Amino acid sequence: MSTTTLIWIVVLVAALLAVALVAGVALSRRRRISLTEKEPDRPVTKGYRAGGGITFAQPGGPATKPAEPEPAAKPAAAKPAEEPPAKRAEAAAPVVDEPVGEDAPVETPAPVDISVPVDTAAPVEPVVPVEAPEPVRHPVADRTEVDGQPGVGDDASVPRDSVRPGLVDVQLPEESSEIDEIEPTAGRLERLRGRLSRSRSTLGSGLLGLLGAGDLDEDSWTDVEDTLLMADLGAAVTMQVVEALRQQIAARGVRTPEQARTLLREVLVDALHPSMDRSLHALPHDGKPAVLLVVGVNGVGKTTTTGKLARVLIADGRTVLLGAADTFRAAAADQLATWGSRVGARTVRGPEGGDPASVAFDAVKQGVGEGVDTVLVDTAGRLHTKTGLMDELGKVKRVVEKQTKVDEVLLVLDATTGQNGLTQARVFSEVVDVTGIVLTKLDGTAKGGIVFQVQRELGVPVKLVGLGEGADDLAPFEPAAFVDALLGQG
Ligand SMILES: Nc1nc2c(ncn2[C@@H]2O[C@H](COP(=O)(O)OP(=O)(O)OP(=O)(O)O)[C@@H](O)[C@H]2O)c(=O)[nH]1
């Protein structure tokens, strides 16, 4: 073999090795989804695509996940106990649903650790004396939609004491003797692509058709306004967006559809306040679990969201305790307990019709005593127009706060309810100081523009979106990805 041939062979092998290395690095980057760092925005070709995982944070701390879960802190010294009223004693003794198969050895695939370590030897904090919550027997008059309040979602106008969908109807997976294998975040985000496809036809094609046509007359601008209003952006945001578009089109001399698309994307992303902190304050701090309350009107997806969120946290190596403070609908506690049993989280529940504040209190007390990372409290659906029910919700939060801080109050809004979501957000915010919005059912609507309004008016960020009924159909809200999906980028 000549020297030249040998040199050629060496060069060829080196080139092949280099190509393989570059391909390997590219593949591994595509697969990796970090729960702590957001990937930079990237153009998408179709539908909603969240570029990163859900970011968890401690209050006031950086929006990142510590390398190791914090150990449970020693319980604080107990205050002298007060005599608890008899009624509270009756309602106490919460039932705890253990995850199915918790005692059995469970083989879980790395890297997801779904075990729920419970240190039974650790001292359990004595009951912190609190002003005992008044037992609430939900008055039927309060619980029933009687005054024809319009449009709080379809479910909201159904009387609360009517037959509600049970476990069978909500299509939960069958009870299993084994804990679920939880999809890694990367897989789920891939699967969520394209879920907003219906939204695209309305906003994307409509606006781009108008703006890309060149010089716009007043009639065309009116059409732009109408399109934005129909997508639920509301009057104020519509005016803001139209104003920005008019200015920029004149300033930049937008002439081509491509320039129009770039400008529209920029203006819409800007209207979504991309700099808002969207991390979820779900990490333990000061030796106590993070406590999250999930609130909203009937049927918006609170229980489903709580279950999905528990899955994400547990997949992230966290220990989670669920509080079934929806004591009105018996099936709701079962529904939550089913979620818990499948992901490896226990559920604290109370008697049907009991005081939701009492259940929330018990769940948090137990979470503190056991040193879990996060307590997720699912509350009953309530119409924001019913002051009695809203007062009850305020009480749930106050009672929990006698033990520890409530780190997040997540208001779940159904994207298909449109404009009414803003009214709900306003009222709930007044009562419980909402810290984040979860927008569900984005897979089933051609709208979703309520995101713009809620954030603008309340300054509360949309943190999560629900894109389906599946257990892993929960994604972080990312303004650029959302706008790309609305515009049908690509
Ligand atoms: N398509 C779709 N359906 C969803 C989503 N989130 C929840 N759902 C469905 O909405 C229905 C109501 O969900 P729940 O979680 O029971 O709602 P809830 O707010 O807890 O209901 P109440 O306790 O009665 O107030 C169920 O059928 C869920 O599967 C979503 O993101 N997309």
The ligand as an SDF file (V2000), in Angstrom:
LIG
                    3D

 32 34  0  0  0  0  0  0  0  0999 V2000
  -58.7140   18.8930   27.1670 N   0  0  0  0  0  0  0  0  0  0  0  0
  -58.3100   19.1460   28.4050 C   0  0  0  0  0  0  0  0  0  0  0  0
  -59.0560   18.7080   29.4330 N   0  0  0  0  0  0  0  0  0  0  0  0
  -58.6360   18.9680   30.6940 C   0  0  0  0  0  0  0  0  0  0  0  0
  -57.4500   19.6880   30.9470 C   0  0  0  0  0  0  0  0  0  0  0  0
  -57.3220   19.8020   32.2970 N   0  0  0  0  0  0  0  0  0  0  0  0
  -58.3810   19.1630   32.8480 C   0  0  0  0  0  0  0  0  0  0  0  0
  -59.1840   18.6650   31.8980 N   0  0  0  0  0  0  0  0  0  0  0  0
  -60.4460   17.9300   32.0540 C   0  0  0  0  0  0  0  0  0  0  0  0
  -61.4120   18.7830   32.6360 O   0  0  0  0  0  0  0  0  0  0  0  0
  -62.3360   18.0200   33.4190 C   0  0  0  0  0  0  0  0  0  0  0  0
  -62.4570   18.6370   34.7980 C   0  0  0  0  0  0  0  0  0  0  0  0
  -61.2230   18.4630   35.4520 O   0  0  0  0  0  0  0  0  0  0  0  0
  -61.1150   18.4100   37.0450 P   0  0  0  0  0  0  0  0  0  0  0  0
  -59.6740   18.3210   37.3610 O   0  0  0  0  0  0  0  0  0  0  0  0
  -62.0280   17.4030   37.6170 O   0  0  0  0  0  0  0  0  0  0  0  0
  -61.6670   19.8610   37.3820 O   0  0  0  0  0  0  0  0  0  0  0  0
  -61.8530   20.5250   38.8240 P   0  0  0  0  0  0  0  0  0  0  0  0
  -61.5870   21.9730   38.6450 O   0  0  0  0  0  0  0  0  0  0  0  0
  -61.0560   19.8240   39.8390 O   0  0  0  0  0  0  0  0  0  0  0  0
  -63.4030   20.2590   39.0390 O   0  0  0  0  0  0  0  0  0  0  0  0
  -64.2820   20.5700   40.3860 P   0  0  0  0  0  0  0  0  0  0  0  0
  -63.5840   19.9660   41.5310 O   0  0  0  0  0  0  0  0  0  0  0  0
  -65.5940   19.9400   40.1030 O   0  0  0  0  0  0  0  0  0  0  0  0
  -64.4100   22.0410   40.4780 O   0  0  0  0  0  0  0  0  0  0  0  0
  -61.7980   16.5970   33.4290 C   0  0  0  0  0  0  0  0  0  0  0  0
  -62.4970   15.8540   32.4680 O   0  0  0  0  0  0  0  0  0  0  0  0
  -60.3360   16.7650   33.0050 C   0  0  0  0  0  0  0  0  0  0  0  0
  -59.8210   15.6230   32.3870 O   0  0  0  0  0  0  0  0  0  0  0  0
  -56.6690   20.1570   29.8150 C   0  0  0  0  0  0  0  0  0  0  0  0
  -55.6340   20.8050   29.9220 O   0  0  0  0  0  0  0  0  0  0  0  0
  -57.1520   19.8470   28.5780 N   0  0  0  0  0  0  0  0  0  0  0  0
  1  2  1  0
  2  3  2  0
  2 32  1  0
  3  4  1  0
  4  5  2  0
  4  8  1  0
  5  6  1  0
  5 30  1  0
  6  7  2  0
  7  8  1  0
  8  9  1  0
  9 10  1  0
  9 28  1  0
 10 11  1  0
 11 12  1  0
 11 26  1  0
 12 13  1  0
 13 14  1  0
 14 15  2  0
 14 16  1  0
 14 17  1  0
 17 18  1  0
 18 19  2  0
 18 20  1  0
 18 21  1  0
 21 22  1  0
 22 23  2  0
 22 24  1  0
 22 25  1  0
 26 27  1  0
 26 28  1  0
 28 29  1  0
 30 31  2  0
 30 32  1  0
M  END
$$$$
